[in-house]
Amino acid sequence: MVFADVSGKGISAAIVAATLQGIVHSQFLARQPLSAIAAVVNSFLYTRKVGKYATMVLLKFFPDGNLEYMNCGHIPPFAILGPRIQRLEESGLVVGLIAGAAYRSAHYKLQLGERLLVVSDGVTEAEDIEGNQFGDSGLEVVANLENLSAILDHVRRFHAPNPSQDDCALLEIEYTGETAVHR
């Protein structure tokens, strides 16, 4: 799986996002290592001079609960098991800014029933009426809620009556044994 956030807004960002989806999908089908996928995306964005960069989290799940992940400048994902919340801190450079950037993946072992939560920066950068951001601390408070709608409702209440300034996207994956269930 991949979770990406392209810089900017509008049609040009949407075109870059769609192109990245195709690149990443083809690389996954070719069974390329995560580091190679990130390097290809970086090279594409950098050499094409599209004026965009992206943050990404690449995830490769295995039936035994092993997870290989690569964070390219994105908000670190959370691994959540009951009340325990752990950030997967290993992170690298965003893609598209530095020619020849090197990337390397990290590993984590999911426990039965453990959830993985990935969010866009629209969640952490949501601002209340005084200009305070929801931030990492706000995300940590709500990350263990069992329902993504409850997390989004909490963020909406925080920034109300301000309109959202960016997308608030969330991805949750639960390890249930031999399969991963994503919402």
ZIRA-V707328 format. One record per pair of residues at least 4 apart in sequence whose C-alpha atoms are under 7 Angstrom apart, sorted by the first residue. I is the first residue (numbers start at 1). J is the second residue. Records with the same first field share a line. If there is no record, write none. Layout:
BEGIN
I=J / J
END
This chain:
BEGIN
1=58 / 59 / 60
2=56 / 57 / 58 / 59
3=56 / 57 / 58
4=54 / 55 / 56 / 57
5=54 / 55 / 56 / 120
6=13 / 17 / 52 / 53 / 54 / 55
7=13 / 52 / 53 / 54
8=13
9=13
10=14
11=15
12=16
13=17
14=18
15=19
16=20
17=21
18=22
19=23
20=24 / 41
21=25
22=26
23=27
24=28 / 37
25=29
26=30
27=31 / 32 / 37
28=32
32=36 / 37
33=37
34=38 / 58 / 70 / 105
35=39 / 103 / 104 / 105
36=40
37=41
38=42 / 95 / 103
39=43 / 101 / 102 / 103
40=44
41=45 / 95
42=46 / 95 / 96
43=47 / 96 / 99
44=48
45=49 / 50 / 52 / 53 / 96
46=96 / 97 / 98 / 99
52=96
53=94 / 95 / 96 / 97
54=94 / 95 / 96
55=72 / 73 / 74 / 94 / 95
56=71 / 72 / 73 / 74
57=69 / 70 / 71 / 72 / 74
58=69 / 70 / 71
59=67 / 68 / 69 / 70
60=67 / 68 / 69
61=66 / 67 / 68
62=66 / 67
63=177 / 178 / 179
64=178
65=109 / 110 / 111 / 175
66=108 / 109 / 110
67=107 / 108 / 109 / 110
68=105 / 106 / 107 / 108
69=105 / 106 / 107
70=91 / 104 / 105 / 106
71=90 / 91 / 92
72=91 / 92 / 93 / 94 / 95
73=91 / 92 / 93 / 94
75=121
76=87 / 88 / 89
77=87 / 88 / 116 / 117 / 118
78=85 / 86 / 87 / 88 / 116 / 117 / 118
79=85 / 86 / 87 / 114 / 115 / 116 / 117
80=84 / 85 / 86 / 114 / 115 / 116 / 144
81=85 / 113 / 114 / 115
83=144
90=106
92=103
110=114 / 175
112=175 / 176 / 177
113=174 / 175 / 176
114=174 / 175
115=172 / 173 / 174 / 175
116=172 / 173 / 174
117=171 / 172 / 173
118=170 / 171 / 172
119=123 / 169 / 170 / 171
120=168 / 169 / 170
121=125
122=126 / 166 / 167 / 168
123=155 / 168
124=133 / 134 / 135 / 136 / 139
125=133 / 134 / 135
126=133 / 134 / 159 / 164
127=131 / 132 / 133 / 134 / 159
128=132 / 133 / 158 / 159 / 160 / 162
129=159 / 162
134=138
135=139
136=140
137=141
138=142
139=143
142=151
145=150 / 151
147=151
148=152
149=153
150=154
151=155
152=156
153=157
154=158
155=159
156=160
171=183
172=182 / 183
173=180 / 181 / 182 / 183
174=180 / 181 / 182
175=179 / 180 / 181
176=180
END
